[in-house]
Structures are given as structure tokens and as C-alpha cells.
Amino acid sequence: MVKPNELKIKDCPFGCGGKIELTQDYQKFSAKGNVYEGKRWLYKCNKCGEGFTTTESDTISMEHLKVRKL
């Protein structure tokens, strides 16, 4: 499985002082009338738990997700 490159920024952008880690979470979400579910790449803070994705991580995640009609 391809995975996104590591971030150059290692400190939490949400101001808690934690460190950002690349993780995978199981998620369900909808877009354009379809439900997507599966593991999704996510950059997540180890202290506050806030997370975010990038265009690169979203693109790689979408290649590996199952698609189901709503």
C-alpha cells in the first residue's frame, strides 16, 4: 500500500504543543452521492487528538476505499 510522505512540520498546528503523527483511521463519509468507508490516512496530534488530511493523503486514501451508493 502506498502511503503519503511524512510532514515537514512535526509540531501540532493547533497550538497544544504536541507532535503530529501519520496514522490510519477507519472512517465512513459521503461525497457526490456515494458512501465511502475504509482506512484513511490522517495526520493526527498525539496530545490533543486533532487531525487533518492533505490533498496527497486524501488522493491515496480514495484509491483504497470501498464505494457504495447511498
Buried (B, 14 or more C-beta within 10 A) or exposed (E): EEEBEEBEEEEBEBEBEBEBBBEBEEEEEEEEEEBBBBBBBBBBBEEEEBBEBBEEBBEBBBEEBEEEEE
